[in-house]
Amino acid sequence: MEDINSIITKTFNENISYIEQNHPQLFSKLLALDNAVSHSYYQERYELVYENGYFDVFEKKTNSYLYSKDSKVHASLAQESIDYTLEENLFEGFHKHAISLDDLKRYEKEKPFVHHMSGFAPIIYYTNSKSPKQKELKKINKFIFFGTGLGLHITSIHKKIKSDMYLIIEDDLELFRLSLFVTNYKEIALDAILFFCVFEDDNQFFTTSTNFLKTKHYYNHYIKYFHILSHSEEKIEQFHVAVTSQAHLLFFYHHLLRQYLTPLEYIFDDYRFLNISLSLSDKLTDEKPFLLLAAGPSLQKNMEWLKQNRDHFVVVALSATLSILEKEDIKPDIITHLDAFDAAKAHFDRLNSLEFIKDSICMFTARTPKEVVSMFDKERLFFFETGTQYKKLSLKPSAPCVGSLTYQLLLRLNVKNLYLLGLDLAIDSKTGKTHADGHEYVQTLKMPESSAQKDKMSFKDTLFYVDGNFTDKVQTTPNFKISIDAINQATKILKKESQSVFNLSDGAKFIGTLSKKPSDITLKSTQDMRAHIYNLCLKNFSSKLDENEIKNLYNKLSHAREMQNIIMNHSKNERSDAKEYLEGLEKLCLSISSRENISNYELARVLDTYNQYILTYIFDFFNTAGLENEKEHIEKIDDFLVSHMLKIIDFYRNALDSRL
């Protein structure tokens, strides 16, 4: 019989080999820890002990033990605490809808793709009406461990629930390393997909969480978890942010469908599209810094400074700031606009006169509604593409909000010195306001006593802390947090060493930027750059589609027909039970949402967004314990699903056909 040292050494070596092959970033962290210890750069804080037939962790500094009791008993209790009910310790990755028969009839009468629920209501109404009130799950498909300890509870819980996927979270790298001696992750990985989040910062954790949610996304309806008490609750709150920030819960498929077709109207009407060749860096523009103005509380706080110093900058204003700037007669050189919804017209309707911005250079998304575009002189308007690939050489920035997109855009355009004001992405510490007065969606929020303990979060008004620009911490929302992450990602990917970014806002801190109070800035240049920048734009745009781009449109049409055939073939397949049906849906998802399709075809992204929203309801419904009449349910639900996907394709094909 092997002694305990041989057993733990064997387990450790198997884990290290598995992690090196399958999780190289985690392996690099473990290797760095070993090097730090061996060179005495890091003093180990823990010691793995085996006494009285069980493992424990001795913390040297406090002379205390992690478990202070039989760790096997702890693992057994953890296993017993996991059940298949929907009472506690779970995340809901969907929107709850109470749909009546009258609601269903109303949605059926709607014009196609006017309301997102017209495509969801039949399935949600059916699954709601056929599900028991006190529902239990047949299987827990995704599970999260907040804290590993020595991982014994991970093994015991896995033996009970046999989930398809696990997200394993541990902030303490040294403690996780000790778990490699005790818990055989390699064996668990034979049965499940493992995601590790070990010693990760907020941005890395958000990326890992997002990847976990995207993989087999149809299992995201209910995600259960276990939290070891010795581990911080902070990651629970952060995972809530990741859940509520899923793109398909924020931007619905029917909007994408219509908005992805909007640029064609402007292309065929000979509007200008900026090319990737455009650069705002030359001898003239490098002499004058750019000032990005967003509508955060800091804009209003620093208005007097802005009025006195406006001429020292090339002013780039988000459309949401225009009515605020008009009151102070601060005319922007460049206006950016991202909002593709009809309500965006309010930003411009609030102006006393469009004369205020008649000389500004307008850089708008090509998804901007016609009602907004028609308000502007065609000669002052330049489009960029967001989410579409109609013109090969057009600028194609991508970000969740106009502030983060404009920041990305200016980095892409090689602006040498960039200043940020009003890009707070946090609430004002004194007033609780989300934006400057005058913004269309300004709110006043208050910090709840313990948002971390809530099992449900609101995307726009839940508050939590992030690093501050001038203070240690500031409060932000999940809505703002995804923009903070987008800005940080843009900095990592796009910012060159020759570029400098100064954050003047009393809000969130951004990586790679310098914190600077507006009062500490001294600038001299007052030369007007607007005409020069306009001329640069005129030298770097295109309008009509060239021959290859027209061929690409025909290719998109051919792809639509291919998707139609794939969906129709799926509907013809025989399904004897729910398992076989769900396996067919998985294959359908893979066919529609392959990496190539998502990268190249707008229609694939629309269908993928639709499926990510609705499939969790379907998979969850068939995961109901004791569900009867499966074949009848399959026929009804699949008819709803297939018919709506084909309607999406028909709408898209007809729109393209009308242009070709």
Secondary structure, 3 states (H helix, E strand, C coil): CCCHHHHHHHHHHHHHHHHHHHCHHHHHHHHHHHHHHHCCCCCCCEEEEEECCEEEEEECCCCEECCCCCHHHHHHHHHHHCCCCCCCCEEECCCCCCCCHHHHHHHHHCCCCCCCHHHHHHHHHHHHHHCCCCCCECCCCEEEEECCCCCHHHHHHHHHHCCCEEEEEECCHHHHHHHHHHCCHHHHCCCCEEEEEECCCHHHHHHHHHHHHHCCHHHCCEEEEEECCCCCCHHHHHHHHHHHCCHHHHCCHHHHHHHHHHHHHHHHCCCEEEECCCCCCCCCHHHCCEEEECCCHHHHHCHHHHHHHHHHCEEEEEHHHHHHHHHCCCCCCEEEECCCCHHHHHHHHCCCCHHHHCCCEEEEECCCCHHHHCCCCHHHEEEECCCCCCCCCECCCCCCCHHHHHHHHHHHCCCCEEEEECCCCCCCCCCCECCCCCCCCCCECCCCCCHHHCCCCCCCCCCEEEEECCCCEEEECHHHHHHHHHHHHHHHHHCCCCCEEEECCCCECCCCCEECCHHHCCCCCCCCCHHHHHHHHHCCEECCCCHHHHHHHHHHHHHHHHHHHHHHHHHHCCCCCHHHHHHHHHHHHHHHCCHHHHHHCHHHHHHHHHHHHHHHHHHHHCCECCCCCHHHHHHHHHHHHHHHHHHHHHHHHHHHHCCC
